[in-house]
Structure formats: structure tokens, C-alpha cells
Amino acid sequence: MDLDRIDRLSDLPDALLVKILSLLPTKQVVSTMVLSKRWQFLWMFVSRLEYSDDMYQDDGVRFLRFLYTSLLLHQAKVLESFSLKLGGNSRDIDLGVCVTPALNRCVREIDIEIDDASSTETQFILPRSLYNITGSRTLVTLKLQNAVLADASSETVSFPSLKTLSLISIKYPRDRFIRNFLSSCPLLEDLFVVKCRGDNVARLVVRVPSLKFLTVRTTAVVEYHQVLVLDVPFLEFLDIADYTDGFCVVENSMSKVVVAHLDLSYSHPHQLLASTSLVQLSLCLTTSMDAHFDGTILSQLQQLKVCTCDPEWLHLLMRILKAAPKLRFIVLELSKSHARSKEPILGWNQQGCAPECLLSSLEYFEWRQYGGREEEKQVARYILGNSGRLGLATFYPKSKNPVMKLQMLTELSMLPRRSPDCRLEFCGNYNRVSK
């Protein structure tokens, strides 16, 4: 058989071959240069470059040689993406030598990920060229993890095209740096920030009018109270986890937030619950809402999840039930990452009419880590006995003891249910019983 017919790939035009090569890991792409004279230079024009120091197992010298050489020989005018993942074999790497060639090729996406162990032993400093208008003008996505951002006080920081930004365990020159960094992103829509010990930012200021998605997480080892300042009038998704006993300042109304996940110990969290568009809400708060929640109406809220780790969780639940007339789904859960400091205070005043959402809209109720204590049974009785449209109530017992689980099921099945269509499900690790 004619060899030309066998080598069908070589019949394809160079442009198509380069697109195919761009889908492969960079190490494999470079290895194609030995196939023939025609393939010798094709790899130099691929639009995606992905490097990981585990390419050569524990041989960091070989990896660095491959990295620097391939970047030096690469000739594509435009890069779609540049990815660099570093572990313990790359302590001597120069990030400037790696990042600058990508910026010079109008790169659209940069992803630099350094593992935690390596970052504690060596400081990986990102070059000032990252902020330069010439290099950063085409960046649409920038993801950085466990690196140090060089001081750019003398530079004009500008990211005119950036829409997605992820900053995980990054250390900044000073408090004001990240504020200026964010203000240089006029099109930014998605921001993900994980703060860490020694990041030099006690006051995180996010003033980005274009922002739609915001996630801020603070690790438990951060040494000072955090302050979060928000001016994000078009935000649609909010996710905050912070237990540093700090506080949040909302400078402009966030009335367009549709989904919110709040896991925090702020002294005034009510500012984050003022959206009139909120449909889905997940809460774990360690401060009482009694003094701050009066008058708040969650008119569009349909899905609610409340963590039961705090002794005051039931007061929080009742406040929200009264403020959310269209609520359809409720989940109660003791999150695995949380531990109760003491048993919850479940007593509450049941006098007066039941909340409107229980009478007319609640369709699904779920309780995870249900303990079967007398106070918990009172809560279950209240929900089941007042929910006129409830279709399904699901309970996941905390206990693995089959005798205790059977007793819980028996007690729950005997509770009165206002809805004639309500079905009770009792789920466990070993069986699933419906009644």
C-alpha cells in the first residue's frame, strides 16, 4: 500500500494540523517535530501552551530546559492560553521568563498554579510585565495561585479586556494594591479571591461596576479581622466565607443578586441580604439577626439552606420564613466543615399565624443530620403541621444506630401533616424508608 495514503494527516493543510496539535499536551506537541521535515516547525505555531513540572517526574533541570527552550522557539503571533503548574521541582524557575513571552504573543488566558508546599519554601514572584498595557491588553482570563505580585506603583496597571480573574492565596505589595488592580479592569465580570496569611490585605475593596459573580474566601489562619468593601451594583452571584469576625460595608445597593452563599461571622450581615431579586440563599451565620433583620422582605426567594451549627440558627430560620412569602424549598444541614460549640437553642414563640410561605408555597423540606431531640421534633412538628402544599419531607438521621433510627422514623411518621399529599422519607446510610 502506498505510504502517502497511510499518512492521511499529512494531506491536511498546515492551519488545520496546528489546530489539532493545539488540543494536545505541549510535551506531546513538541515531540511531533521528529516525524518529518514538514512537522519539524508546526508545533511552534500552536495556540495553546500547557506546562507542568511533573512532565519529567523529579527531574526539575530537564523540565526547566524544556520550558525555556520551547518558549524561546515558539513563533505563534497569538496565544489562546498559557498554563503553568509548578510543584516541588521548580524552585529555581523565573516566572518573568515564562510569562513575558506569552504576553508578547497577545495571550487571552493565563493560568499559573503553584502548589502550597512549594510556595511556603520559595517565593514565586510574578513580573511587572504582567501589568503592562502592551502585554495585558488582550487578557480575558487570568488565574493565579500561590504567587507574589510585584509592586507596580510606578507602572500603569491596565487590563482593558479582562473578564475573569482568580486570585488564590496571592501575596500583594500592600493593602491598596488590589484595589488599584481591580479598578483597572473595566470589563471584569467574574472575581474569585481566596485570602491567606501574610497577604498584606486587611481591607479588601471591590469597586467594579461590571462585576456579576463574586466569591471571597478567607482561610482560618488569617491573623487579623477582615474588612470587605463592596460597590458592585450589577452583581448577580455572591459567595462569601469569612470567620475572622470582620465586617462588610456595602456602598451601593446590590439589588440584582439572585444567588447568595454566606458563611461568615460578620457583625452586620443584613447588608448582604438586601437584594430584592434573591432567589437562592444559603446561610451559616454566627451572629444573631434579631437586631438587624426587621423589615427585610425577600419577595423572590424560593430556595433556602440554613446551617444548624450556630445555637441561634432557628431564630434565623424563623426570621427568613416570615420575610419570604414565595419560599418553595428548605434544607437544614450541619455542614461537615463546621462543629457545634454547644447544643442549639431551639425554643421559639409559635404564637400567631404561621408564615405565609408555609401556608401556601413550601413544596419540599429536607433535614440533614437530624438528631431526634425533643426540640428538633418540635421544629419538625411545626413545619409539617403548617405547610399546606408540602409534597415531600426528607430526614437524614445523624445516628447510625438502627434502633434509634427506627424510633425517629416512628415518631416522625406520627406527626400531623397539614398537606394531604405530603410524603415522608427517612434516609440513612443503610436503608431508605418511605411512608
C-alpha positions in Angstrom: 0.0 0.0 0.0 1.2 3.5 -0.9 2.7 5.2 2.2 1.2 8.5 1.1 -2.2 7.1 1.5 -1.4 5.8 5.0 -0.2 9.2 6.2 -3.5 10.9 5.8 -2.8 13.5 8.4 0.0 15.0 6.2 -2.6 15.6 3.5 -4.3 18.2 5.7 -3.4 21.9 5.4 -0.9 23.3 8.0 -3.6 25.5 9.6 -5.8 22.5 10.4 -2.8 20.5 11.7 -1.9 23.3 14.0 -5.4 23.4 15.4 -5.3 19.7 16.0 -1.9 20.0 17.7 -3.2 22.8 20.0 -5.6 20.2 21.6 -2.7 18.0 22.8 -0.4 18.4 25.8 2.6 20.6 24.9 5.2 17.9 25.6 3.5 15.6 23.0 3.1 18.5 20.6 6.8 19.3 20.6 7.7 15.6 20.1 6.0 15.7 16.7 8.9 17.6 15.3 10.8 14.4 14.7 8.1 12.9 12.4 9.3 14.6 9.2 10.7 17.9 7.8 7.2 19.2 7.4 6.3 18.5 11.0 9.5 20.0 12.3 8.2 23.5 12.7 4.4 23.0 13.0 4.5 22.8 16.8 5.9 26.3 17.0 2.6 27.8 15.9 0.1 26.1 18.3 -2.2 28.5 20.1 -2.2 26.7 23.5 0.8 26.0 25.7 0.4 23.9 28.8 3.4 23.1 31.1 3.6 21.1 34.3 6.7 20.2 36.2 5.6 16.6 36.6 6.3 16.2 32.9 9.7 14.9 33.8 9.0 13.3 37.2 11.6 14.5 39.7 14.0 16.0 37.1 13.5 19.7 37.5 16.5 20.6 35.4 15.1 18.8 32.4 11.7 20.4 32.9 13.2 23.9 33.0 15.3 23.3 30.0 12.3 22.1 28.0 10.1 25.0 29.2 12.6 27.8 28.4 13.7 26.3 25.1 10.1 25.7 23.8 9.1 29.2 24.8 12.1 30.7 23.0 11.4 28.8 19.8 7.6 29.3 19.8 6.5 31.6 16.9 2.7 31.9 17.1 1.6 35.6 16.9 -1.4 34.9 19.1 -1.8 32.6 22.1 -5.2 31.4 23.2 -3.9 30.2 26.5 -0.8 29.7 28.6 -0.9 27.3 31.6 1.9 26.7 34.1 1.6 24.3 37.0 4.5 24.0 39.4 5.3 21.7 42.3 8.5 20.9 44.2 10.7 20.6 41.1 10.7 24.2 40.1 12.2 26.2 42.9 14.7 27.9 40.5 12.2 29.0 37.9 12.0 32.6 36.7 8.3 33.4 36.2 9.3 36.5 34.2 11.0 34.4 31.6 7.8 32.3 31.3 5.1 34.9 31.4 6.6 37.7 29.3 6.8 35.6 26.0 3.1 34.7 26.4 2.2 38.4 27.0 4.2 39.4 23.9 2.0 37.0 21.9 -1.3 38.6 22.8 -2.3 35.8 25.1 -6.0 35.6 26.0 -5.8 33.3 29.0 -3.1 32.8 31.7 -3.3 30.2 34.4 -0.4 29.9 36.9 -0.8 27.3 39.6 1.8 26.7 42.3 1.2 24.1 45.0 1.0 25.1 48.7 4.1 23.2 49.7 6.3 24.8 47.1 5.1 28.3 47.8 6.0 28.1 51.5 9.6 27.2 50.6 10.1 29.6 47.7 8.6 32.9 46.8 7.4 32.8 43.2 7.3 36.5 42.1 5.2 37.5 39.1 6.9 40.0 36.8 5.8 43.7 36.4 5.3 43.0 32.7 2.0 41.3 33.7 0.5 44.7 34.4 1.9 46.5 31.3 -0.7 47.7 28.9 1.2 46.3 26.0 1.2 42.8 27.3 -2.1 42.7 29.2 -4.4 44.4 26.7 -5.6 41.1 25.2 -6.0 39.1 28.5 -9.6 37.8 29.0 -8.9 35.3 31.8 -6.2 35.5 34.5 -5.9 32.8 37.2 -3.1 32.9 39.7 -2.4 30.7 42.8 0.3 30.9 45.5 2.4 33.6 43.9 3.7 37.0 44.8 2.6 40.1 42.8 5.5 42.5 42.3 4.9 46.2 43.3 3.7 48.2 40.3 3.4 51.6 41.9 5.5 53.1 39.1 3.6 51.2 36.4 0.3 52.0 34.6 -1.8 48.9 35.5 -4.4 48.1 32.9 -6.4 45.1 31.9 -8.9 46.5 29.4 -10.2 43.1 28.2 -10.1 41.1 31.4 -13.4 39.4 32.3 -12.4 36.5 34.6 -10.0 36.9 37.5 -9.0 34.3 40.1 -6.5 35.2 42.9 -5.9 32.2 45.2 -3.5 32.7 48.1 -1.7 35.6 46.5 0.5 38.0 48.4 0.3 41.6 47.5 2.7 44.5 47.9 0.3 46.4 50.2 -3.4 46.9 51.0 -4.1 49.4 48.3 -2.6 47.4 45.5 -5.5 45.0 44.9 -8.0 47.9 44.9 -6.0 49.6 42.1 -5.6 46.3 40.4 -9.4 45.7 40.3 -10.2 49.3 39.3 -8.0 48.7 36.2 -10.4 46.0 34.9 -13.4 47.9 33.4 -15.0 44.7 31.9 -14.4 42.3 34.8 -17.4 40.0 35.3 -16.2 37.1 37.5 -13.9 37.6 40.5 -12.7 34.7 42.7 -10.5 35.6 45.7 -9.0 33.3 48.4 -7.2 35.3 51.1 -4.3 33.9 53.0 -2.0 34.6 55.9 0.5 37.3 55.2 -1.2 38.6 52.1 -0.9 42.2 53.3 -4.6 42.9 52.7 -6.8 43.6 55.8 -9.2 45.7 53.8 -10.4 44.2 50.6 -12.1 46.9 48.4 -14.1 45.6 45.4 -15.4 48.6 43.4 -16.2 47.0 40.0 -19.4 48.2 38.4 -19.3 45.5 35.7 -18.9 42.6 38.2 -21.6 39.8 38.0 -20.0 37.0 40.0 -18.1 37.4 43.2 -16.5 34.8 45.5 -14.4 35.7 48.5 -13.0 33.2 50.9 -10.7 33.8 53.9 -8.7 31.0 55.4 -8.9 30.3 59.1 -5.2 31.2 59.6 -5.5 34.9 58.6 -4.2 36.9 61.5 -6.5 39.9 61.6 -10.1 40.9 61.3 -11.1 41.3 57.6 -13.0 44.3 56.2 -14.8 43.8 52.9 -16.0 46.9 51.0 -18.4 46.3 48.1 -19.5 48.6 45.3 -20.9 46.1 42.8 -24.3 47.3 41.7 -24.8 44.7 38.9 -23.7 41.7 40.9 -25.8 38.5 40.3 -23.9 35.8 42.3 -22.4 36.3 45.8 -20.4 33.7 47.8 -18.5 34.8 50.9 -16.9 32.6 53.6 -15.1 34.5 56.3 -14.7 33.7 60.1 -12.3 36.4 61.1 -15.0 38.4 63.0 -14.7 41.3 60.5 -17.4 43.3 58.8 -18.7 44.3 55.4 -19.6 47.7 54.0 -21.9 47.8 51.0 -21.6 51.2 49.4 -24.2 50.7 46.7 -27.3 48.5 46.7 -26.9 45.0 45.4 -30.5 44.6 44.3 -29.7 42.3 41.3 -28.2 39.4 43.4 -30.1 36.2 42.5 -27.9 33.6 44.3 -26.1 34.2 47.6 -24.0 31.8 49.8 -23.0 33.4 53.1 -20.8 31.6 55.6 -19.5 34.2 57.9 -19.3 35.9 61.3 -19.8 39.5 60.3 -21.4 41.7 62.9 -23.9 43.3 60.4 -24.6 40.7 57.7 -28.0 42.1 56.9 -26.5 44.4 54.3 -25.7 41.4 52.2 -29.4 40.2 52.3 -31.0 43.3 50.9 -31.4 42.2 47.3 -35.0 42.3 46.0 -34.0 39.7 43.3 -32.7 37.0 45.6 -34.0 33.5 44.6 -31.5 31.1 46.2 -29.9 31.7 49.6 -27.5 29.6 51.7 -26.7 30.8 55.2 -24.4 30.0 58.0 -24.2 33.0 60.4 -22.7 33.2 63.9 -24.4 36.5 64.8 -28.0 37.0 65.7 -30.2 38.5 63.1 -32.8 39.7 65.6 -31.5 43.3 65.7 -30.8 43.7 62.0 -33.3 41.7 60.0 -36.6 43.5 60.8 -38.2 45.0 57.7 -36.2 42.9 55.2 -38.5 41.4 52.6 -37.1 38.6 50.4 -40.0 38.7 48.0 -38.5 36.4 45.3 -36.7 33.9 47.5 -37.6 30.3 46.5 -34.7 28.1 47.8 -33.2 28.3 51.3 -30.4 26.4 53.0 -29.6 27.1 56.7 -26.6 25.6 58.6 -27.5 24.4 62.1 -24.1 24.8 63.6 -24.9 28.0 65.5 -27.1 27.9 68.6 -29.3 30.7 67.2 -30.0 29.0 63.8 -33.7 28.6 64.5 -34.2 32.2 65.2 -32.5 33.0 61.8 -34.8 30.4 60.1 -38.0 31.9 61.5 -36.9 35.4 60.5 -36.4 34.3 56.9 -39.7 32.3 56.8 -41.6 35.4 57.7 -39.7 37.5 55.1 -40.0 35.1 52.2 -43.6 34.6 51.1 -42.7 32.5 47.9 -40.3 30.1 49.5 -40.6 26.6 48.0 -37.5 24.6 49.2 -35.9 24.4 52.6 -32.8 22.5 53.6 -31.4 22.3 57.1 -27.9 21.0 57.4 -24.9 20.8 59.8 -22.1 21.3 57.4 -19.2 18.8 57.6 -16.7 21.5 58.0 -18.5 23.1 61.0 -18.7 21.8 64.5 -21.2 22.9 67.1 -19.6 24.7 70.1 -22.7 23.9 72.1 -26.2 22.5 71.7 -28.6 24.8 69.8 -31.2 26.9 71.4 -34.3 25.7 69.7 -37.1 27.3 71.7 -39.2 29.9 69.9 -42.5 31.6 70.2 -45.1 29.9 67.9 -47.9 32.2 68.8 -49.7 33.9 65.9 -50.2 32.9 62.3 -47.7 30.6 60.6 -45.6 32.3 57.9 -47.2 32.7 54.5 -44.6 30.5 52.8 -45.6 27.5 54.9 -49.3 28.0 54.3 -49.2 28.5 50.6 -45.8 27.8 48.8 -43.5 25.4 50.6 -43.1 22.2 48.5 -40.0 20.5 49.8 -38.4 20.2 53.2 -35.1 18.4 54.0 -33.3 18.0 57.3 -29.8 16.6 57.2 -28.1 15.4 60.4 -31.5 15.2 62.2 -30.9 14.2 65.8 -34.4 13.4 67.0 -34.1 15.5 70.2 -37.3 16.8 71.7 -36.6 20.4 70.5 -35.9 19.1 67.0 -39.1 17.2 66.9 -40.9 20.4 67.8 -39.4 22.1 64.7 -40.4 19.1 62.5 -43.9 19.2 64.0 -44.2 22.9 63.3 -43.0 22.6 59.6 -45.1 19.5 58.8 -48.2 20.8 60.7 -48.3 24.2 59.0 -47.2 23.5 55.4 -50.3 23.3 53.3 -48.6 22.4 49.9 -45.7 20.3 51.2 -45.2 17.4 48.9 -42.1 15.8 50.3 -40.3 16.0 53.7 -36.9 14.2 53.8 -34.9 13.4 57.0 -31.3 12.2 57.2 -30.6 10.9 60.7 -27.4 11.8 62.5 -27.3 8.5 64.3 -26.2 5.2 62.7 -27.8 3.1 65.4 -30.7 1.2 63.7 -32.8 1.1 66.8 -32.6 4.9 67.2 -33.2 5.4 63.5 -36.4 3.3 63.7 -37.5 5.2 66.8 -37.0 8.5 64.9 -39.0 7.2 61.9 -41.8 6.1 64.1 -42.0 9.5 65.9 -41.8 11.5 62.7 -44.5 9.3 60.9 -46.9 10.1 63.8 -46.6 13.9 63.5 -49.6 15.6 61.9 -49.2 16.9 58.4 -51.3 19.7 57.1 -50.8 18.8 53.4 -52.7 15.6 52.4 -50.1 15.0 49.7 -47.1 15.2 52.0 -44.8 12.1 51.8 -42.3 11.4 54.5 -38.9 10.0 53.5 -36.4 8.8 56.1 -33.0 8.2 54.5 -29.9 6.6 56.0 -26.6 5.1 55.2 -28.0 1.6 55.0 -31.7 1.9 54.2 -34.2 4.2 52.7 -37.8 4.1 54.0 -40.8 6.0 52.7 -44.1 6.3 54.5 
